[in-house]
Structure formats: C-alpha cells, structure tokens
Amino acid sequence: MDRTARNPARAEVAIDYGEDRIELAVRDDGEYSDGSAPTTEAGNGLLGMRERVAVYGGSLVARARPEGGFELVATLPLNPT
C-alpha cells in the first residue's frame, strides 16, 4: 500500500536540535493516497529508513498529517550509545 501524499504543492524541511538530540522533519501538503487515517506502519522504503535510524539509537515516524499531507520525522541522539 502506498502511504505517501499525492500531488504535493509544497514541502518543508525542518531541523531542530537540543543538547542531546537532533530532529529532522520533511513534510508536504499533498493528499493522502489511500484515504485512511494517519498511520505509523512501514511502507516501501520506510522500514529501511527506520532500521538505519535505529542503528544510531534514533526513531522514525512516518505518517499522514491531520491537516493534510505526509511527514517523516527522524529523531537521533547526538551522543549515540
């Protein structure tokens, strides 16, 4: 199942960091492709991204945005264990 937004007109990239973590977010404003509620399930490519982020002790959220569009948010520790 394709879990992305279709026909986005805009996308944004945001970087936020604190003393112990960095957060990278990519968001768009497209229409959610399958019309279902937001999800955190892995789709094509998302499982691999989650695994790569997890190697460094981080997490990845991939979901439809309630206001429309899709987002990927990776949170990584600055000092991985």
Secondary structure, 3 states (H helix, E strand, C coil): CCCCEECCCCEEEEEEECCCEEEEEEEECCEECCCCCCCCCCCCCHHHHHHHHHHCCCEEEEEECCCCCEEEEEEEECCCC
